[in-house]
C-alpha cells in the first residue's frame, strides 16, 4: 500500500458524498483535512473480513470487489463508499474488500468522527443520520436481492414437484 499524508485537493465533491450531505462548508473543509489518501495496487486487499478496523473509505478512482465467504457479492466504483458500519460499532469487518485495479481511496477514521462529535454535535448528528440512510438503502437492495433469490428457489421447488 502506498500512502500520501499530505492535504489533498479532492476530485470528488464532498457535498455529493451521501454521508456528508447537509454539512456546512466549514465542516466539510475540516473533514477534508482529516482524510488520508491511500493507493492500492490491483488485487491488493484493502480490508479483510473479520478484521477489527474503524475506517470509512471513499473510492476516489478505481474499482473494488466486495468478497463475503470467498464469493464476490458486489463491485464498487469511484464515488462509492464502504466501511460505514465501522464508524458506528466495534464489530469485525463483514467482508473483504480487494482493489480490482489501481484504486485511490480517501479514508476517514472513527476517531476523527468522534473528535467532530466533541466539537460539533449537530454536524455529527447529520453524518450519523446520513450513514443510517445509506445503510438503510443498502439493506433494501439486499432484501430485494434475497426476495428474488427466494422466489427463484420457490419456482424451482414447484417445478420439481410437478
BATORVO-374869 format. One record per residue: residue number from 0; x, y, z of N, C-alpha, C, O in turn. Coordinates in steps of 0.2 Angstrom, whole numbers, plus 5000, padded with zeros to 4 digits. Atoms other than C-alpha are relative to their C-alpha. Layout:
   nr    nx    ny    nz   cax   cay   caz    cx    cy    cz    ox    oy    oz
  NUM     X     Y     Z     X     Y     Z     X     Y     Z     X     Y     Z
...
end
This chain:
   nr    nx    ny    nz   cax   cay   caz    cx    cy    cz    ox    oy    oz
    0  5004  4994  5000  5000  5000  5000  5004  5006  5000  5009  5006  5004
    1  4996  4994  5001  5007  5017  4995  4995  5005  5004  4989  5006  5003
    2  5004  4995  4996  5002  5031  5007  5002  5007  4999  5008  5008  4997
    3  4999  4993  5001  5001  5050  5005  4997  5004  5005  4991  5004  5006
    4  5003  4997  4994  4999  5060  5021  4999  5008  4999  4998  5011  5004
    5  5001  4993  5001  4998  5077  5013  4993  5002  4999  4988  4998  4998
    6  5007  4998  5001  4982  5088  5012  4999  5000  4993  5003  5002  4989
    7  5002  5001  5007  4974  5084  4996  4994  5004  4997  4990  5005  5001
    8  5006  4996  5004  4963  5093  4983  4995  4994  4998  4997  4990  4994
    9  5004  5006  5001  4948  5081  4982  4997  5001  4993  4995  5007  4991
   10  5003  5000  5007  4942  5077  4964  4992  4999  5001  4988  5002  4997
   11  5007  5001  4999  4925  5071  4971  4998  5005  5005  5001  5006  5010
   12  5002  4995  4995  4915  5084  4979  4997  4997  5006  4992  4993  5005
   13  5002  5003  4994  4912  5080  4997  4992  5001  5001  4989  4997  5004
   14  5007  4999  4999  4894  5088  4996  4996  4995  4996  4990  4994  4998
   15  5003  5005  5003  4890  5074  4984  5000  4993  5003  4998  4989  5000
   16  4999  5007  4997  4895  5060  4995  4995  5000  5005  4994  5004  5010
   17  5006  5000  4996  4880  5054  5004  5001  5001  5007  4997  5005  5010
   18  5000  4999  4993  4886  5054  5022  5002  5007  5002  5002  5009  5007
   19  4998  4993  4999  4892  5072  5020  4995  5005  4998  4996  5011  4999
   20  5005  4996  5002  4876  5079  5013  4997  5004  5006  4996  5002  5012
   21  5003  4996  4995  4869  5094  5023  5005  5003  5004  5003  5007  5009
   22  4995  4997  4996  4886  5099  5031  5002  5007  4997  5002  5008  4991
   23  4998  4993  5002  4892  5117  5031  5007  4999  4996  5010  4994  4997
   24  4994  5000  5004  4907  5121  5020  5006  5000  5005  5011  4997  5004
   25  4995  5000  4995  4917  5124  5036  5001  4993  5003  5007  4991  5003
   26  4999  5006  4998  4914  5107  5042  5003  4995  4995  5007  4991  4996
   27  4998  5004  5006  4917  5099  5025  5008  5002  4999  5012  4997  4998
   28  4993  4998  5000  4934  5109  5025  5004  4996  5005  5009  4993  5004
   29  4996  5004  4994  4939  5101  5042  5000  4993  4998  5006  4990  5000
   30  5000  5007  5002  4934  5084  5036  5005  4998  4995  5009  4993  4995
   31  4995  5001  5006  4945  5086  5020  5007  5000  5003  5011  4996  5001
   32  4993  5000  4997  4960  5090  5031  5001  4993  5004  5007  4992  5004
   33  4999  5006  4996  4957  5074  5041  5001  4994  4995  5004  4989  4997
   34  4999  5006  5004  4956  5062  5026  5007  4999  4998  5011  5003  4997
   35  4994  5002  5002  4970  5052  5022  4999  4996  4993  4994  4993  4992
   36  5001  5003  5006  4973  5046  5004  5004  4994  5000  5010  4994  5002
   37  4997  5006  5001  4978  5028  5001  5000  4997  4993  4994  4998  4990
   38  5000  5003  5007  4983  5020  4984  5001  4992  5001  5006  4990  5004
   39  5000  5007  5000  4980  5001  4982  5002  4998  4993  4999  5000  4988
   40  4998  5003  5007  4988  4991  4968  4994  4995  4998  4990  4993  5003
   41  5005  5005  5002  4977  4979  4958  5001  4993  5004  5007  4991  5005
   42  5001  5006  4995  4972  4964  4969  5003  5000  5007  5003  4995  5010
   43  4998  4998  4993  4978  4972  4985  4994  5000  5004  4989  5003  5002
   44  5006  5000  4995  4967  4969  5000  5000  5006  5003  5005  5009  5006
   45  5001  4993  4997  4960  4985  5007  4999  4998  5007  5001  5001  5012
   46  5002  5002  4993  4952  4976  5022  4998  4993  5000  4995  4991  4995
   47  5002  5007  5000  4949  4958  5027  4994  4999  5004  4993  5002  5010
   48  5005  5002  4996  4933  4950  5033  5002  4998  5007  5007  4994  5007
   49  4997  5002  4993  4935  4948  5052  5004  5004  5003  5006  5004  5009
   50  4995  4995  4997  4947  4962  5054  4996  5005  5005  4990  5007  5003
   51  5003  4995  4996  4943  4974  5068  5004  5007  4998  5009  5009  5001
   52  4997  4994  5002  4947  4991  5060  4994  5005  5000  4988  5003  5000
   53  5006  4994  4999  4937  5008  5061  5001  5005  4995  5002  5011  4997
   54  4999  4995  5005  4939  5017  5044  4994  4999  4995  4992  4994  4994
   55  5005  4999  5005  4927  5023  5032  5004  5002  4993  5008  5006  4993
   56  4996  4999  5007  4933  5023  5013  4995  5003  4995  4989  5001  4994
   57  5003  4997  5006  4928  5034  4999  5004  4998  4994  5010  5000  4994
   58  4996  5002  5006  4933  5027  4982  5001  5007  4996  4996  5009  4993
   59  4999  4994  5004  4941  5042  4973  5001  4998  4992  4998  5001  4988
   60  5000  5002  5007  4946  5032  4957  5001  4992  5001  5004  4990  5006
   61  4999  5008  5000  4946  5013  4953  4994  4997  5001  4989  4999  5002
   62  5006  5005  4998  4935  4998  4957  5003  4995  5005  5008  4993  5005
   63  4999  5006  4995  4934  4986  4971  4995  4995  5000  4989  4996  4998
   64  5004  5006  4999  4927  4969  4974  4998  4999  5007  5003  5000  5011
   65  5002  5002  4993  4917  4965  4990  4999  4993  5000  4995  4990  4996
   66  5000  5008  4999  4920  4947  4995  4998  4998  5007  5000  5000  5012
   67  5003  5003  4993  4910  4938  5008  5000  4992  4999  4998  4989  4995
   68  4999  5007  5000  4915  4920  5012  5002  4997  4993  4999  4993  4990
   69  4997  5002  5006  4925  4919  4996  4996  5001  4994  4998  4999  4988
   70  5004  4999  5006  4911  4924  4985  4999  5008  4999  4998  5012  5004
   71  5001  4993  5002  4910  4941  4976  4993  5002  5001  4988  4999  4997
   72  5007  4998  4999  4894  4950  4982  4999  5007  4997  4993  5009  4996
   73  5001  4994  5002  4897  4967  4975  5006  5003  4997  5012  5000  4998
   74  4994  4996  5003  4908  4979  4964  4998  5007  5001  4993  5009  5000
   75  5001  4993  4999  4910  4997  4969  5005  5004  4996  5011  5002  4995
   76  4996  4996  5004  4917  5011  4958  5001  5007  5003  4998  5008  5009
   77  4999  4993  4998  4923  5029  4960  4994  5003  5002  4989  5003  4999
   78  5006  4997  4997  4911  5039  4971  4996  4996  5005  4992  4999  5008
   79  5004  5004  4995  4905  5024  4981  5004  5000  5006  5010  5003  5006
   80  4996  5001  4993  4910  5021  4999  4998  4994  5003  4993  4990  5001
   81  5001  5006  4996  4911  5007  5011  5003  5001  5007  5008  5005  5008
   82  4997  5000  4993  4915  5004  5029  4996  5004  5005  4998  5006  5010
   83  5004  4995  4996  4901  5015  5036  4999  4997  5007  4999  5000  5012
   84  5001  5003  4994  4897  5002  5049  5005  5000  5006  5004  5000  5012
   85  4995  4999  4995  4914  5003  5057  5001  5007  5003  5004  5007  5008
   86  5000  4994  4997  4911  5021  5061  4995  5000  5006  4995  5004  5010
   87  5005  5001  4995  4896  5015  5072  5001  4995  5005  5001  4997  5011
   88  4999  5005  4995  4901  4999  5080  5007  4998  5001  5011  5000  4997
   89  4994  5003  4998  4915  4989  5087  5001  4993  4997  5006  4989  4999
   90  5000  5007  5003  4912  4973  5076  5005  5000  4995  5008  5004  4992
   91  4995  5002  5006  4923  4964  5064  4997  5002  4993  4991  5003  4993
   92  5002  4999  5007  4923  4968  5046  4995  4995  4997  4997  4989  4998
   93  5005  5005  5003  4908  4959  5037  5003  4997  4993  5001  4992  4991
   94  4998  5002  5007  4918  4957  5020  5007  5002  4999  5010  5006  5003
   95  4993  4998  5002  4935  4958  5012  4999  5004  4994  4994  5003  4990
   96  5001  4995  5006  4937  4972  5000  5007  5000  4997  5012  5001  5000
   97  4994  5001  5004  4950  4970  4986  5000  5005  4994  4995  5005  4991
   98  4999  4995  5006  4956  4983  4973  5000  4995  4994  5004  4991  4993
   99  5001  5004  5006  4951  4976  4956  5005  5003  4995  5007  5000  4990
  100  4995  4996  5004  4963  4989  4948  5004  5005  5005  5002  5005  5011
  101  4997  4995  4995  4974  5003  4955  4994  5004  5002  4990  5007  4998
  102  5006  4997  4997  4962  5011  4967  5002  5005  5005  5007  5004  5009
  103  4999  4994  4995  4963  5028  4976  4994  5001  5004  4989  5001  5002
  104  5006  4999  4995  4953  5030  4992  5002  5005  5004  5008  5007  5006
  105  4999  4995  4994  4951  5043  5005  4997  4996  5006  4992  4993  5005
  106  5001  5004  4994  4950  5036  5022  4998  5005  5006  5002  5010  5007
  107  5002  4996  4994  4940  5044  5037  5000  4995  5006  4997  4990  5006
  108  4999  5005  4994  4945  5036  5054  4994  5002  5005  4992  5008  5006
  109  5005  4999  4995  4932  5034  5068  5002  5005  5005  4998  5009  5007
  110  4998  4995  4995  4942  5044  5080  5000  5007  4997  4998  5012  5001
  111  5001  4993  5003  4941  5059  5068  4993  5002  5000  4991  5007  5002
  112  5008  4999  4999  4922  5057  5068  4999  5001  5007  4994  5006  5009
  113  5002  4999  4993  4922  5056  5087  5003  5007  5002  5000  5010  5006
  114  4997  4993  4998  4933  5072  5088  4995  5005  4997  4993  5010  5001
  115  5006  4996  5002  4919  5080  5077  4995  5000  5005  4991  5005  5006
  116  5006  5000  4996  4906  5074  5089  5001  5004  5006  4997  5008  5009
  117  4999  4996  4995  4915  5083  5103  5000  5007  4999  4998  5012  5003
  118  5000  4993  5002  4917  5099  5093  4994  5003  4998  4992  5009  4998
  119  5006  4997  5004  4901  5100  5083  4995  4994  5000  4994  4991  4995
  120  5005  5006  4999  4887  5088  5089  4995  5001  4994  4993  4995  4992
  121  5005  4999  5005  4875  5095  5076  5002  4997  4993  4999  4993  4990
  122  4997  5003  5007  4886  5090  5061  5001  4993  5001  5000  4989  4996
  123  4999  5007  4999  4890  5074  5069  4993  4996  4999  4993  4991  4996
  124  5007  5003  5001  4871  5070  5070  4998  5000  4993  4995  4995  4991
  125  5002  5000  5007  4869  5075  5052  5004  4994  4997  5001  4990  4993
  126  4996  5006  5003  4883  5062  5047  4997  4994  5002  4996  4989  4998
  127  5003  5006  4998  4875  5049  5058  4994  4998  4997  4992  4992  4995
  128  5007  5001  5004  4858  5051  5050  5001  4998  4993  4998  4994  4990
  129  4998  5001  5007  4866  5051  5033  5003  4992  4999  5001  4989  4995
  130  4998  5006  5000  4875  5035  5037  4994  4995  5001  4994  4990  4998
  131  5006  5005  4999  4859  5027  5043  4996  5000  4994  4993  4994  4992
  132  5004  5000  5006  4850  5032  5027  5004  4996  4995  5001  4992  4991
  133  4996  5003  5005  4864  5025  5017  5000  4992  5001  4999  4988  4997
  134  5001  5007  4998  4864  5008  5027  4993  4998  4998  4992  4992  4996
  135  5007  5002  5001  4845  5008  5025  4999  4998  4993  4996  4993  4991
  136  5000  5001  5007  4847  5010  5006  5003  4993  4998  5000  4989  4994
  137  4996  5006  5002  4860  4996  5005  4996  4994  5003  4996  4989  4999
  138  5004  5005  4998  4849  4985  5016  4994  4998  4996  4992  4992  4995
  139  5005  5001  5004  4834  4987  5005  5002  4997  4993  4998  4992  4991
  140  4998  5003  5006  4844  4982  4990  5001  4993  5001  5000  4988  4997
  141  4999  5007  4998  4850  4966  4999  4993  4997  5001  4993  4991  4999
  142  5006  5004  4999  4832  4962  5004  4997  4999  4994  4994  4993  4993
  143  5003  5001  5007  4826  4964  4986  5004  4994  4997  5000  4990  4994
  144  4996  5005  5003  4840  4953  4980  4998  4993  5004  4997  4988  5000
  145  5002  5006  4996  4835  4940  4994  4993  4998  4998  4992  4992  4997
  146  5007  5001  5002  4817  4941  4989  5000  4997  4993  4997  4992  4992
  147  4999  5003  5006  4822  4937  4971  5002  4993  5000  5000  4989  4997
  148  4997  5006  4999  4833  4923  4976  4994  4995  5003  4994  4989  5001
  149  5005  5004  4997  4819  4916  4987  4994  4998  4995  4992  4992  4995
  150  5005  5002  5005  4806  4917  4973  5003  4995  4995  4999  4991  4993
  151  4997  5005  5005  4818  4908  4961  5000  4993  5003  4999  4988  5000
  152  5000  5006  4996  4820  4895  4974  4993  4996  5000  4993  4990  4999
  153  5007  5002  5000  4801  4893  4976  4998  4997  4993  4995  4992  4993
  154  5002  5002  5007  4799  4892  4957  5003  4993  4998  5000  4988  4996
  155  4997  5006  5001  4812  4878  4956  4997  4994  5004  4996  4989  5001
  156  5003  5005  4996  4804  4869  4970  4993  4998  4998  4992  4992  4998
  157  5007  5001  5003  4787  4870  4962  5001  4996  4994  4997  4991  4993
  158  4999  5003  5006  4793  4864  4946  5003  4993  5001  5001  4988  4997
  159  4997  5007  4998  4802  4849  4954  4994  4995  5003  4994  4989  5002
  160  5006  5004  4997  4785  4844  4962  4995  4998  4995  4991  4993  4996
  161  5005  5001  5005  4776  4844  4946  5002  4993  4996  4998  4991  4991
end
